[in-house]
Each structure stands twice: as structure tokens, then as C-alpha cells.
Amino acid sequence: MLLRAFIFTVKLWAAMWFIAQWIDARLIAGMYPGSKGNVFLQELTHLASGSVPQGYKRMILNVLLMALFIGLPLIWTGMMAWIGIRMGGELGQMLSTTQRGANSSASASTSIATRGKVR
């Protein structure tokens, strides 16, 4: 069961990375219209127009994408680990409660059976 949860967690990373890649493509196209995401073409356009290169846009975009590509899977994995720990604790508590009930019923049936033999 633990292995299946781990495999599910890791397989969902690919979906998160696909979504992050889609967001990356759309953000670059939105922040730098007309250059189709080409960094070299963006810098040439800014230099040709006489404006100062806008490195802060690229820096903000890189931080955001790092958070999407690395942070999102880390948060997901942490959530799944937390859920697994909580479920393990609950299952352990349920098993101990069941075991106590089984032990008490076994001792009660044993005492009834031994009383029946004595008479």
C-alpha cells in the first residue's frame, strides 16, 4: 500500500511539471510579446530600441517557475506524507481497539467454556 501511494505521488509530479511548463510558455509569451520566448531576440529588441534591458522581469519569471517546478512537487509530496502518517496512526489505533475487543471476547468465552466444564 505504501509503495502504491509513493508511485502515485511521483507520477503526479509529471502532471505538475506539464502544468508548470504550460504556464511558463504562456507567461513568456505574455511578458515578451512578439519575440516568441526567444531570450536573445528579446535582448536585441530592447537594445535596438535604446531601452535598458529588463532583467527584473526575467528574474521574477525564473523565481516563479522555480517555485512551480520544485516547490509544487515538494508541497504535494509533503501533503501526501502527512496524509500517510495520519492514516498510519489511525489504522494503528483502529487495530489496537479491535485487538482489545477480540482479547476481551476471547477471555470471556474462555471463562464461559471453563465454567461449563467444571459443572
Backbone atoms as SQL, in Angstrom:
CREATE TABLE atoms (id INTEGER PRIMARY KEY, chain TEXT, resi INTEGER, resn TEXT, atom TEXT, x REAL, y REAL, z REAL);
INSERT INTO atoms VALUES
  (1, 'A', 1, 'MET', 'N', 0.824, -1.194, 0.000),
  (2, 'A', 1, 'MET', 'CA', 0.000, 0.000, 0.000),
  (3, 'A', 1, 'MET', 'C', 0.869, 1.259, 0.000),
  (4, 'A', 2, 'LEU', 'N', 1.925, 1.207, 0.805),
  (5, 'A', 2, 'LEU', 'CA', 2.829, 2.356, 0.887),
  (6, 'A', 2, 'LEU', 'C', 3.514, 2.610, -0.447),
  (7, 'A', 3, 'LEU', 'N', 3.901, 1.538, -1.119),
  (8, 'A', 3, 'LEU', 'CA', 4.567, 1.672, -2.411),
  (9, 'A', 3, 'LEU', 'C', 3.620, 2.274, -3.448),
  (10, 'A', 4, 'ARG', 'N', 2.347, 1.889, -3.416),
  (11, 'A', 4, 'ARG', 'CA', 1.376, 2.445, -4.364),
  (12, 'A', 4, 'ARG', 'C', 1.174, 3.939, -4.127),
  (13, 'A', 5, 'ALA', 'N', 1.128, 4.345, -2.875),
  (14, 'A', 5, 'ALA', 'CA', 0.972, 5.774, -2.575),
  (15, 'A', 5, 'ALA', 'C', 2.193, 6.549, -3.046),
  (16, 'A', 6, 'PHE', 'N', 3.378, 5.966, -2.871),
  (17, 'A', 6, 'PHE', 'CA', 4.602, 6.613, -3.330),
  (18, 'A', 6, 'PHE', 'C', 4.618, 6.740, -4.848),
  (19, 'A', 7, 'ILE', 'N', 4.229, 5.684, -5.546),
  (20, 'A', 7, 'ILE', 'CA', 4.193, 5.715, -7.009),
  (21, 'A', 7, 'ILE', 'C', 3.171, 6.740, -7.497),
  (22, 'A', 8, 'PHE', 'N', 2.016, 6.811, -6.853),
  (23, 'A', 8, 'PHE', 'CA', 1.003, 7.810, -7.211),
  (24, 'A', 8, 'PHE', 'C', 1.548, 9.224, -7.028),
  (25, 'A', 9, 'THR', 'N', 2.255, 9.442, -5.926),
  (26, 'A', 9, 'THR', 'CA', 2.818, 10.763, -5.649),
  (27, 'A', 9, 'THR', 'C', 3.834, 11.149, -6.719),
  (28, 'A', 10, 'VAL', 'N', 4.726, 10.247, -7.051),
  (29, 'A', 10, 'VAL', 'CA', 5.769, 10.549, -8.029),
  (30, 'A', 10, 'VAL', 'C', 5.186, 10.701, -9.428),
  (31, 'A', 11, 'LYS', 'N', 4.196, 9.892, -9.780),
  (32, 'A', 11, 'LYS', 'CA', 3.601, 10.015, -11.110),
  (33, 'A', 11, 'LYS', 'C', 2.861, 11.338, -11.277),
  (34, 'A', 12, 'LEU', 'N', 2.332, 11.872, -10.209),
  (35, 'A', 12, 'LEU', 'CA', 1.631, 13.146, -10.310),
  (36, 'A', 12, 'LEU', 'C', 2.601, 14.313, -10.496),
  (37, 'A', 13, 'TRP', 'N', 3.876, 14.094, -10.198),
  (38, 'A', 13, 'TRP', 'CA', 4.868, 15.136, -10.464),
  (39, 'A', 13, 'TRP', 'C', 4.888, 15.499, -11.943),
  (40, 'A', 14, 'ALA', 'N', 4.758, 14.511, -12.810),
  (41, 'A', 14, 'ALA', 'CA', 4.784, 14.765, -14.254),
  (42, 'A', 14, 'ALA', 'C', 3.632, 15.681, -14.661),
  (43, 'A', 15, 'ALA', 'N', 2.472, 15.475, -14.091),
  (44, 'A', 15, 'ALA', 'CA', 1.334, 16.345, -14.396),
  (45, 'A', 15, 'ALA', 'C', 1.594, 17.765, -13.900),
  (46, 'A', 16, 'MET', 'N', 2.191, 17.884, -12.716),
  (47, 'A', 16, 'MET', 'CA', 2.511, 19.216, -12.193),
  (48, 'A', 16, 'MET', 'C', 3.550, 19.908, -13.060),
  (49, 'A', 17, 'TRP', 'N', 4.535, 19.159, -13.541),
  (50, 'A', 17, 'TRP', 'CA', 5.558, 19.751, -14.395),
  (51, 'A', 17, 'TRP', 'C', 4.993, 20.147, -15.747),
  (52, 'A', 18, 'PHE', 'N', 4.026, 19.395, -16.250),
  (53, 'A', 18, 'PHE', 'CA', 3.385, 19.765, -17.504),
  (54, 'A', 18, 'PHE', 'C', 2.617, 21.077, -17.332),
  (55, 'A', 19, 'ILE', 'N', 1.895, 21.191, -16.231),
  (56, 'A', 19, 'ILE', 'CA', 1.153, 22.431, -15.968),
  (57, 'A', 19, 'ILE', 'C', 2.119, 23.600, -15.807),
  (58, 'A', 20, 'ALA', 'N', 3.234, 23.377, -15.106),
  (59, 'A', 20, 'ALA', 'CA', 4.234, 24.440, -14.931),
  (60, 'A', 20, 'ALA', 'C', 4.841, 24.833, -16.275),
  (61, 'A', 21, 'GLN', 'N', 5.070, 23.864, -17.130),
  (62, 'A', 21, 'GLN', 'CA', 5.618, 24.160, -18.459),
  (63, 'A', 21, 'GLN', 'C', 4.618, 24.960, -19.291),
  (64, 'A', 22, 'TRP', 'N', 3.343, 24.612, -19.195),
  (65, 'A', 22, 'TRP', 'CA', 2.308, 25.352, -19.919),
  (66, 'A', 22, 'TRP', 'C', 2.234, 26.796, -19.428),
  (67, 'A', 23, 'ILE', 'N', 2.288, 26.972, -18.103),
  (68, 'A', 23, 'ILE', 'CA', 2.268, 28.322, -17.538),
  (69, 'A', 23, 'ILE', 'C', 3.507, 29.087, -17.972),
  (70, 'A', 24, 'ASP', 'N', 4.651, 28.425, -18.002),
  (71, 'A', 24, 'ASP', 'CA', 5.900, 29.046, -18.425),
  (72, 'A', 24, 'ASP', 'C', 5.779, 29.584, -19.848),
  (73, 'A', 25, 'ALA', 'N', 5.270, 28.777, -20.745),
  (74, 'A', 25, 'ALA', 'CA', 5.140, 29.211, -22.142),
  (75, 'A', 25, 'ALA', 'C', 4.195, 30.396, -22.270),
  (76, 'A', 26, 'ARG', 'N', 3.099, 30.354, -21.523),
  (77, 'A', 26, 'ARG', 'CA', 2.129, 31.455, -21.620),
  (78, 'A', 26, 'ARG', 'C', 2.663, 32.740, -20.960),
  (79, 'A', 27, 'LEU', 'N', 3.397, 32.609, -19.867),
  (80, 'A', 27, 'LEU', 'CA', 3.943, 33.800, -19.215),
  (81, 'A', 27, 'LEU', 'C', 5.010, 34.475, -20.062),
  (82, 'A', 28, 'ILE', 'N', 5.877, 33.683, -20.679),
  (83, 'A', 28, 'ILE', 'CA', 6.911, 34.277, -21.531),
  (84, 'A', 28, 'ILE', 'C', 6.273, 34.977, -22.720),
  (85, 'A', 29, 'ALA', 'N', 5.270, 34.345, -23.316),
  (86, 'A', 29, 'ALA', 'CA', 4.583, 34.978, -24.444),
  (87, 'A', 29, 'ALA', 'C', 3.856, 36.244, -24.010),
  (88, 'A', 30, 'GLY', 'N', 3.323, 36.252, -22.786),
  (89, 'A', 30, 'GLY', 'CA', 2.626, 37.436, -22.299),
  (90, 'A', 30, 'GLY', 'C', 3.557, 38.556, -21.876),
  (91, 'A', 31, 'MET', 'N', 4.696, 38.197, -21.294),
  (92, 'A', 31, 'MET', 'CA', 5.632, 39.222, -20.826),
  (93, 'A', 31, 'MET', 'C', 6.488, 39.795, -21.946),
  (94, 'A', 32, 'TYR', 'N', 6.748, 38.999, -22.959),
  (95, 'A', 32, 'TYR', 'CA', 7.571, 39.439, -24.081),
  (96, 'A', 32, 'TYR', 'C', 6.828, 39.176, -25.390),
  (97, 'A', 33, 'PRO', 'N', 5.830, 39.980, -25.698),
  (98, 'A', 33, 'PRO', 'CA', 5.056, 39.734, -26.924),
  (99, 'A', 33, 'PRO', 'C', 5.899, 39.989, -28.173),
  (100, 'A', 34, 'GLY', 'N', 5.686, 39.176, -29.169),
  (101, 'A', 34, 'GLY', 'CA', 6.354, 39.370, -30.445),
  (102, 'A', 34, 'GLY', 'C', 7.683, 38.662, -30.579),
  (103, 'A', 35, 'SER', 'N', 8.303, 38.231, -29.500),
  (104, 'A', 35, 'SER', 'CA', 9.610, 37.584, -29.611),
  (105, 'A', 35, 'SER', 'C', 9.529, 36.072, -29.483),
  (106, 'A', 36, 'LYS', 'N', 8.351, 35.553, -29.257),
  (107, 'A', 36, 'LYS', 'CA', 8.100, 34.105, -29.187),
  (108, 'A', 36, 'LYS', 'C', 8.983, 33.401, -28.168),
  (109, 'A', 37, 'GLY', 'N', 9.315, 34.064, -27.062),
  (110, 'A', 37, 'GLY', 'CA', 10.052, 33.437, -25.971),
  (111, 'A', 37, 'GLY', 'C', 11.542, 33.332, -26.188),
  (112, 'A', 38, 'ASN', 'N', 12.072, 33.882, -27.269),
  (113, 'A', 38, 'ASN', 'CA', 13.492, 33.805, -27.544),
  (114, 'A', 38, 'ASN', 'C', 14.225, 34.878, -26.732),
  (115, 'A', 39, 'VAL', 'N', 15.086, 34.462, -25.819),
  (116, 'A', 39, 'VAL', 'CA', 15.774, 35.405, -24.933),
  (117, 'A', 39, 'VAL', 'C', 16.706, 36.302, -25.728),
  (118, 'A', 40, 'PHE', 'N', 17.428, 35.732, -26.681),
  (119, 'A', 40, 'PHE', 'CA', 18.362, 36.522, -27.480),
  (120, 'A', 40, 'PHE', 'C', 17.621, 37.591, -28.260),
  (121, 'A', 41, 'LEU', 'N', 16.489, 37.231, -28.863),
  (122, 'A', 41, 'LEU', 'CA', 15.688, 38.185, -29.621),
  (123, 'A', 41, 'LEU', 'C', 15.105, 39.263, -28.705),
  (124, 'A', 42, 'GLN', 'N', 14.751, 38.901, -27.492),
  (125, 'A', 42, 'GLN', 'CA', 14.221, 39.876, -26.536),
  (126, 'A', 42, 'GLN', 'C', 15.277, 40.920, -26.201),
  (127, 'A', 43, 'GLU', 'N', 16.500, 40.474, -25.922),
  (128, 'A', 43, 'GLU', 'CA', 17.569, 41.400, -25.566),
  (129, 'A', 43, 'GLU', 'C', 17.938, 42.287, -26.743),
  (130, 'A', 44, 'LEU', 'N', 17.978, 41.720, -27.948),
  (131, 'A', 44, 'LEU', 'CA', 18.264, 42.530, -29.127),
  (132, 'A', 44, 'LEU', 'C', 17.193, 43.592, -29.346),
  (133, 'A', 45, 'THR', 'N', 15.954, 43.224, -29.120),
  (134, 'A', 45, 'THR', 'CA', 14.855, 44.180, -29.289),
  (135, 'A', 45, 'THR', 'C', 14.981, 45.330, -28.292),
  (136, 'A', 46, 'HIS', 'N', 15.326, 44.993, -27.063),
  (137, 'A', 46, 'HIS', 'CA', 15.473, 46.046, -26.055),
  (138, 'A', 46, 'HIS', 'C', 16.680, 46.929, -26.347),
  (139, 'A', 47, 'LEU', 'N', 17.783, 46.342, -26.805),
  (140, 'A', 47, 'LEU', 'CA', 18.972, 47.134, -27.119),
  (141, 'A', 47, 'LEU', 'C', 18.743, 47.996, -28.353),
  (142, 'A', 48, 'ALA', 'N', 18.038, 47.475, -29.350),
  (143, 'A', 48, 'ALA', 'CA', 17.783, 48.229, -30.575),
  (144, 'A', 48, 'ALA', 'C', 16.849, 49.403, -30.313),
  (145, 'A', 49, 'SER', 'N', 15.951, 49.253, -29.389),
  (146, 'A', 49, 'SER', 'CA', 15.030, 50.353, -29.100),
  (147, 'A', 49, 'SER', 'C', 15.653, 51.392, -28.185),
  (148, 'A', 50, 'GLY', 'N', 16.852, 51.104, -27.681),
  (149, 'A', 50, 'GLY', 'CA', 17.533, 52.067, -26.823),
  (150, 'A', 50, 'GLY', 'C', 17.119, 51.989, -25.368),
  (151, 'A', 51, 'SER', 'N', 16.284, 51.064, -25.033),
  (152, 'A', 51, 'SER', 'CA', 15.858, 50.949, -23.633),
  (153, 'A', 51, 'SER', 'C', 16.803, 50.026, -22.877),
  (154, 'A', 52, 'VAL', 'N', 16.747, 50.149, -21.590),
  (155, 'A', 52, 'VAL', 'CA', 17.563, 49.324, -20.715),
  (156, 'A', 52, 'VAL', 'C', 16.971, 47.923, -20.671),
  (157, 'A', 53, 'PRO', 'N', 17.806, 46.880, -20.756),
  (158, 'A', 53, 'PRO', 'CA', 17.257, 45.518, -20.664),
  (159, 'A', 53, 'PRO', 'C', 16.516, 45.309, -19.340),
  (160, 'A', 54, 'GLN', 'N', 15.393, 44.661, -19.417),
  (161, 'A', 54, 'GLN', 'CA', 14.556, 44.485, -18.235),
  (162, 'A', 54, 'GLN', 'C', 14.816, 43.116, -17.622),
  (163, 'A', 55, 'GLY', 'N', 15.907, 43.017, -16.904),
  (164, 'A', 55, 'GLY', 'CA', 16.287, 41.756, -16.290),
  (165, 'A', 55, 'GLY', 'C', 15.397, 41.374, -15.128),
  (166, 'A', 56, 'TYR', 'N', 14.750, 42.362, -14.503),
  (167, 'A', 56, 'TYR', 'CA', 13.900, 42.046, -13.364),
  (168, 'A', 56, 'TYR', 'C', 12.700, 41.201, -13.771),
  (169, 'A', 57, 'LYS', 'N', 12.194, 41.413, -14.995),
  (170, 'A', 57, 'LYS', 'CA', 11.086, 40.579, -15.459),
  (171, 'A', 57, 'LYS', 'C', 11.515, 39.119, -15.534),
  (172, 'A', 58, 'ARG', 'N', 12.691, 38.896, -16.112),
  (173, 'A', 58, 'ARG', 'CA', 13.202, 37.541, -16.252),
  (174, 'A', 58, 'ARG', 'C', 13.490, 36.930, -14.888),
  (175, 'A', 59, 'MET', 'N', 13.992, 37.751, -13.942),
  (176, 'A', 59, 'MET', 'CA', 14.285, 37.250, -12.607),
  (177, 'A', 59, 'MET', 'C', 12.992, 36.822, -11.893),
  (178, 'A', 60, 'ILE', 'N', 11.961, 37.639, -11.979),
  (179, 'A', 60, 'ILE', 'CA', 10.678, 37.301, -11.361),
  (180, 'A', 60, 'ILE', 'C', 10.098, 36.044, -12.005),
  (181, 'A', 61, 'LEU', 'N', 10.204, 35.958, -13.318),
  (182, 'A', 61, 'LEU', 'CA', 9.715, 34.783, -14.025),
  (183, 'A', 61, 'LEU', 'C', 10.473, 33.528, -13.600),
  (184, 'A', 62, 'ASN', 'N', 11.794, 33.630, -13.446),
  (185, 'A', 62, 'ASN', 'CA', 12.585, 32.472, -13.024),
  (186, 'A', 62, 'ASN', 'C', 12.249, 32.035, -11.604),
  (187, 'A', 63, 'VAL', 'N', 12.034, 32.977, -10.706),
  (188, 'A', 63, 'VAL', 'CA', 11.671, 32.628, -9.328),
  (189, 'A', 63, 'VAL', 'C', 10.295, 31.956, -9.303),
  (190, 'A', 64, 'LEU', 'N', 9.365, 32.493, -10.057),
  (191, 'A', 64, 'LEU', 'CA', 8.030, 31.899, -10.124),
  (192, 'A', 64, 'LEU', 'C', 8.076, 30.480, -10.697),
  (193, 'A', 65, 'LEU', 'N', 8.835, 30.311, -11.747),
  (194, 'A', 65, 'LEU', 'CA', 8.918, 28.990, -12.366),
  (195, 'A', 65, 'LEU', 'C', 9.673, 28.003, -11.486),
  (196, 'A', 66, 'MET', 'N', 10.668, 28.473, -10.749),
  (197, 'A', 66, 'MET', 'CA', 11.355, 27.589, -9.813),
  (198, 'A', 66, 'MET', 'C', 10.379, 27.124, -8.738),
  (199, 'A', 67, 'ALA', 'N', 9.539, 28.028, -8.290),
  (200, 'A', 67, 'ALA', 'CA', 8.534, 27.654, -7.289),
  (201, 'A', 67, 'ALA', 'C', 7.552, 26.634, -7.869),
  (202, 'A', 68, 'LEU', 'N', 7.211, 26.785, -9.151),
  (203, 'A', 68, 'LEU', 'CA', 6.280, 25.839, -9.767),
  (204, 'A', 68, 'LEU', 'C', 6.931, 24.480, -10.019),
  (205, 'A', 69, 'PHE', 'N', 8.141, 24.474, -10.547),
  (206, 'A', 69, 'PHE', 'CA', 8.794, 23.215, -10.907),
  (207, 'A', 69, 'PHE', 'C', 9.339, 22.461, -9.708),
  (208, 'A', 70, 'ILE', 'N', 9.769, 23.159, -8.664),
  (209, 'A', 70, 'ILE', 'CA', 10.365, 22.498, -7.499),
  (210, 'A', 70, 'ILE', 'C', 9.443, 22.560, -6.286),
  (211, 'A', 71, 'GLY', 'N', 8.906, 23.731, -6.011),
  (212, 'A', 71, 'GLY', 'CA', 8.099, 23.923, -4.809),
  (213, 'A', 71, 'GLY', 'C', 6.785, 23.166, -4.824),
  (214, 'A', 72, 'LEU', 'N', 6.103, 23.169, -5.951),
  (215, 'A', 72, 'LEU', 'CA', 4.812, 22.486, -6.035),
  (216, 'A', 72, 'LEU', 'C', 4.933, 20.980, -5.793),
  (217, 'A', 73, 'PRO', 'N', 5.893, 20.279, -6.427),
  (218, 'A', 73, 'PRO', 'CA', 6.050, 18.863, -6.098),
  (219, 'A', 73, 'PRO', 'C', 6.487, 18.622, -4.642),
  (220, 'A', 74, 'LEU', 'N', 7.287, 19.527, -4.094),
  (221, 'A', 74, 'LEU', 'CA', 7.677, 19.370, -2.688),
  (222, 'A', 74, 'LEU', 'C', 6.475, 19.508, -1.763),
  (223, 'A', 75, 'ILE', 'N', 5.631, 20.479, -2.037),
  (224, 'A', 75, 'ILE', 'CA', 4.424, 20.664, -1.222),
  (225, 'A', 75, 'ILE', 'C', 3.510, 19.445, -1.372),
  (226, 'A', 76, 'TRP', 'N', 3.337, 18.953, -2.593),
  (227, 'A', 76, 'TRP', 'CA', 2.493, 17.783, -2.839),
  (228, 'A', 76, 'TRP', 'C', 3.027, 16.561, -2.103),
  (229, 'A', 77, 'THR', 'N', 4.339, 16.343, -2.190),
  (230, 'A', 77, 'THR', 'CA', 4.942, 15.195, -1.530),
  (231, 'A', 77, 'THR', 'C', 4.801, 15.312, -0.016),
  (232, 'A', 78, 'GLY', 'N', 4.981, 16.512, 0.516),
  (233, 'A', 78, 'GLY', 'CA', 4.790, 16.730, 1.950),
  (234, 'A', 78, 'GLY', 'C', 3.366, 16.465, 2.399),
  (235, 'A', 79, 'MET', 'N', 2.404, 16.903, 1.582),
  (236, 'A', 79, 'MET', 'CA', 1.000, 16.645, 1.916),
  (237, 'A', 79, 'MET', 'C', 0.696, 15.157, 1.903),
  (238, 'A', 80, 'MET', 'N', 1.205, 14.452, 0.910),
  (239, 'A', 80, 'MET', 'CA', 0.959, 13.010, 0.834),
  (240, 'A', 80, 'MET', 'C', 1.633, 12.283, 1.995),
  (241, 'A', 81, 'ALA', 'N', 2.823, 12.727, 2.385),
  (242, 'A', 81, 'ALA', 'CA', 3.500, 12.112, 3.539),
  (243, 'A', 81, 'ALA', 'C', 2.703, 12.357, 4.815),
  (244, 'A', 82, 'TRP', 'N', 2.195, 13.568, 4.971),
  (245, 'A', 82, 'TRP', 'CA', 1.401, 13.902, 6.158),
  (246, 'A', 82, 'TRP', 'C', 0.135, 13.046, 6.201),
  (247, 'A', 83, 'ILE', 'N', -0.514, 12.894, 5.047),
  (248, 'A', 83, 'ILE', 'CA', -1.709, 12.054, 4.983),
  (249, 'A', 83, 'ILE', 'C', -1.362, 10.611, 5.331),
  (250, 'A', 84, 'GLY', 'N', -0.239, 10.125, 4.807),
  (251, 'A', 84, 'GLY', 'CA', 0.177, 8.754, 5.101),
  (252, 'A', 84, 'GLY', 'C', 0.472, 8.535, 6.566),
  (253, 'A', 85, 'ILE', 'N', 1.119, 9.501, 7.200),
  (254, 'A', 85, 'ILE', 'CA', 1.414, 9.380, 8.634),
  (255, 'A', 85, 'ILE', 'C', 0.125, 9.381, 9.442),
  (256, 'A', 86, 'ARG', 'N', -0.779, 10.276, 9.097),
  (257, 'A', 86, 'ARG', 'CA', -2.070, 10.337, 9.813),
  (258, 'A', 86, 'ARG', 'C', -2.868, 9.047, 9.615),
  (259, 'A', 87, 'MET', 'N', -2.900, 8.542, 8.399),
  (260, 'A', 87, 'MET', 'CA', -3.644, 7.303, 8.147),
  (261, 'A', 87, 'MET', 'C', -3.005, 6.129, 8.871),
  (262, 'A', 88, 'GLY', 'N', -1.672, 6.091, 8.912),
  (263, 'A', 88, 'GLY', 'CA', -0.989, 5.026, 9.643),
  (264, 'A', 88, 'GLY', 'C', -1.313, 5.065, 11.118),
  (265, 'A', 89, 'GLY', 'N', -1.356, 6.259, 11.694),
  (266, 'A', 89, 'GLY', 'CA', -1.720, 6.389, 13.107),
  (267, 'A', 89, 'GLY', 'C', -3.145, 5.953, 13.376),
  (268, 'A', 90, 'GLU', 'N', -4.049, 6.356, 12.489),
  (269, 'A', 90, 'GLU', 'CA', -5.456, 5.970, 12.658),
  (270, 'A', 90, 'GLU', 'C', -5.643, 4.467, 12.502),
  (271, 'A', 91, 'LEU', 'N', -4.954, 3.868, 11.526),
  (272, 'A', 91, 'LEU', 'CA', -5.057, 2.419, 11.340),
  (273, 'A', 91, 'LEU', 'C', -4.483, 1.673, 12.546),
  (274, 'A', 92, 'GLY', 'N', -3.374, 2.167, 13.083),
  (275, 'A', 92, 'GLY', 'CA', -2.798, 1.544, 14.270),
  (276, 'A', 92, 'GLY', 'C', -3.746, 1.621, 15.459),
  (277, 'A', 93, 'GLN', 'N', -4.385, 2.778, 15.625),
  (278, 'A', 93, 'GLN', 'CA', -5.346, 2.938, 16.711),
  (279, 'A', 93, 'GLN', 'C', -6.553, 2.017, 16.501),
  (280, 'A', 94, 'MET', 'N', -7.018, 1.902, 15.275),
  (281, 'A', 94, 'MET', 'CA', -8.143, 1.037, 14.984),
  (282, 'A', 94, 'MET', 'C', -7.791, -0.428, 15.250),
  (283, 'A', 95, 'LEU', 'N', -6.602, -0.839, 14.861),
  (284, 'A', 95, 'LEU', 'CA', -6.179, -2.218, 15.098),
  (285, 'A', 95, 'LEU', 'C', -6.023, -2.515, 16.584),
  (286, 'A', 96, 'SER', 'N', -5.494, -1.558, 17.347),
  (287, 'A', 96, 'SER', 'CA', -5.355, -1.805, 18.786),
  (288, 'A', 96, 'SER', 'C', -6.716, -1.880, 19.466),
  (289, 'A', 97, 'THR', 'N', -7.669, -1.064, 19.032),
  (290, 'A', 97, 'THR', 'CA', -9.026, -1.136, 19.580),
  (291, 'A', 97, 'THR', 'C', -9.668, -2.480, 19.235),
  (292, 'A', 98, 'THR', 'N', -9.491, -2.914, 18.002),
  (293, 'A', 98, 'THR', 'CA', -10.037, -4.201, 17.582),
  (294, 'A', 98, 'THR', 'C', -9.385, -5.341, 18.355),
  (295, 'A', 99, 'GLN', 'N', -8.083, -5.239, 18.574),
  (296, 'A', 99, 'GLN', 'CA', -7.367, -6.280, 19.300),
  (297, 'A', 99, 'GLN', 'C', -7.837, -6.360, 20.751),
  (298, 'A', 100, 'ARG', 'N', -8.063, -5.194, 21.376),
  (299, 'A', 100, 'ARG', 'CA', -8.573, -5.201, 22.747),
  (300, 'A', 100, 'ARG', 'C', -9.954, -5.840, 22.818),
  (301, 'A', 101, 'GLY', 'N', -10.809, -5.529, 21.850),
  (302, 'A', 101, 'GLY', 'CA', -12.143, -6.137, 21.811),
  (303, 'A', 101, 'GLY', 'C', -12.075, -7.640, 21.602),
  (304, 'A', 102, 'ALA', 'N', -11.170, -8.066, 20.721),
  (305, 'A', 102, 'ALA', 'CA', -11.016, -9.502, 20.471),
  (306, 'A', 102, 'ALA', 'C', -10.459, -10.201, 21.708),
  (307, 'A', 103, 'ASN', 'N', -9.513, -9.583, 22.381),
  (308, 'A', 103, 'ASN', 'CA', -8.954, -10.192, 23.594),
  (309, 'A', 103, 'ASN', 'C', -9.994, -10.303, 24.701),
  (310, 'A', 104, 'SER', 'N', -10.812, -9.274, 24.862),
  (311, 'A', 104, 'SER', 'CA', -11.832, -9.331, 25.911),
  (312, 'A', 104, 'SER', 'C', -12.894, -10.382, 25.591),
  (313, 'A', 105, 'SER', 'N', -13.293, -10.481, 24.337),
  (314, 'A', 105, 'SER', 'CA', -14.283, -11.509, 23.979),
  (315, 'A', 105, 'SER', 'C', -13.682, -12.911, 24.075),
  (316, 'A', 106, 'ALA', 'N', -12.407, -13.059, 23.768),
  (317, 'A', 106, 'ALA', 'CA', -11.759, -14.368, 23.893),
  (318, 'A', 106, 'ALA', 'C', -11.655, -14.777, 25.356),
  (319, 'A', 107, 'SER', 'N', -11.319, -13.838, 26.220),
  (320, 'A', 107, 'SER', 'CA', -11.226, -14.181, 27.645),
  (321, 'A', 107, 'SER', 'C', -12.610, -14.489, 28.220),
  (322, 'A', 108, 'ALA', 'N', -13.638, -13.751, 27.760),
  (323, 'A', 108, 'ALA', 'CA', -14.996, -14.017, 28.241),
  (324, 'A', 108, 'ALA', 'C', -15.470, -15.395, 27.767),
  (325, 'A', 109, 'SER', 'N', -15.205, -15.739, 26.521),
  (326, 'A', 109, 'SER', 'CA', -15.637, -17.048, 26.025),
  (327, 'A', 109, 'SER', 'C', -14.845, -18.176, 26.666),
  (328, 'A', 110, 'THR', 'N', -13.597, -17.927, 26.979),
  (329, 'A', 110, 'THR', 'CA', -12.790, -18.942, 27.659),
  (330, 'A', 110, 'THR', 'C', -13.307, -19.180, 29.070),
  (331, 'A', 111, 'SER', 'N', -13.661, -18.102, 29.750),
  (332, 'A', 111, 'SER', 'CA', -14.188, -18.260, 31.113),
  (333, 'A', 111, 'SER', 'C', -15.539, -18.974, 31.101),
  (334, 'A', 112, 'ILE', 'N', -16.368, -18.705, 30.103),
  (335, 'A', 112, 'ILE', 'CA', -17.661, -19.387, 29.991),
  (336, 'A', 112, 'ILE', 'C', -17.443, -20.872, 29.694),
  (337, 'A', 113, 'ALA', 'N', -16.496, -21.166, 28.824),
  (338, 'A', 113, 'ALA', 'CA', -16.226, -22.564, 28.461),
  (339, 'A', 113, 'ALA', 'C', -15.655, -23.339, 29.647),
  (340, 'A', 114, 'THR', 'N', -14.785, -22.710, 30.436),
  (341, 'A', 114, 'THR', 'CA', -14.207, -23.406, 31.576),
  (342, 'A', 114, 'THR', 'C', -15.238, -23.590, 32.665),
  (343, 'A', 115, 'ARG', 'N', -16.152, -22.649, 32.826),
  (344, 'A', 115, 'ARG', 'CA', -17.219, -22.826, 33.822),
  (345, 'A', 115, 'ARG', 'C', -18.157, -23.958, 33.427),
  (346, 'A', 116, 'GLY', 'N', -18.367, -24.118, 32.132),
  (347, 'A', 116, 'GLY', 'CA', -19.240, -25.181, 31.666),
  (348, 'A', 116, 'GLY', 'C', -18.648, -26.560, 31.914),
  (349, 'A', 117, 'LYS', 'N', -17.330, -26.697, 31.844),
  (350, 'A', 117, 'LYS', 'CA', -16.682, -27.984, 32.072),
  (351, 'A', 117, 'LYS', 'C', -16.664, -28.357, 33.539),
  (352, 'A', 118, 'VAL', 'N', -16.565, -27.390, 34.393),
  (353, 'A', 118, 'VAL', 'CA', -16.459, -27.663, 35.835),
  (354, 'A', 118, 'VAL', 'C', -17.779, -28.205, 36.350),
  (355, 'A', 119, 'ARG', 'N', -18.858, -27.751, 35.912),
  (356, 'A', 119, 'ARG', 'CA', -20.165, -28.184, 36.414),
  (357, 'A', 119, 'ARG', 'C', -20.475, -29.503, 35.949);
